[in-house]
């Protein structure tokens, strides 16, 4: 597809999807600063082979704060990325890492899956991150395309 054909299309879906990711990262990032969320994410983080060690160094709340801060920074980067493709590119990569790690909780967290009415189902709050991962990859792809045409 040529850049002329691309320019005839709207960006509403992209803007809405990316804005949704920004909102969720910002909202959940802020929520990580509460004791309720710090306690809620403890089993996810503690059982993850790449993250569990954090509790050996930092307190329960400090770990949650660090995760929340990183989510808020990525949200800000994605927002700035609407106007600065290089920031969008790196923020898309960072968001992708966040969502890959979050999806991996479905494998590393005990009781993340259960049988309900004879059907194996995951803890559904993690599934949303598959969509967010797709949007994050879209941010990377668009940013690369914009940077190539600058």
Secondary structure by P-SEA (a helix, b strand, c coil): ccaaaaaaccaaaaaaaaaaaaaaaaaaaaacccaaaaaaaaaaaaaccccccccccccaaaaaaaaaaaaaaaaaaaaaacccaaaaaaaaaaaaaaaaaaaacccccccccccccccccccccaaaaaaaaaaaaaaaaaaaaaaaac
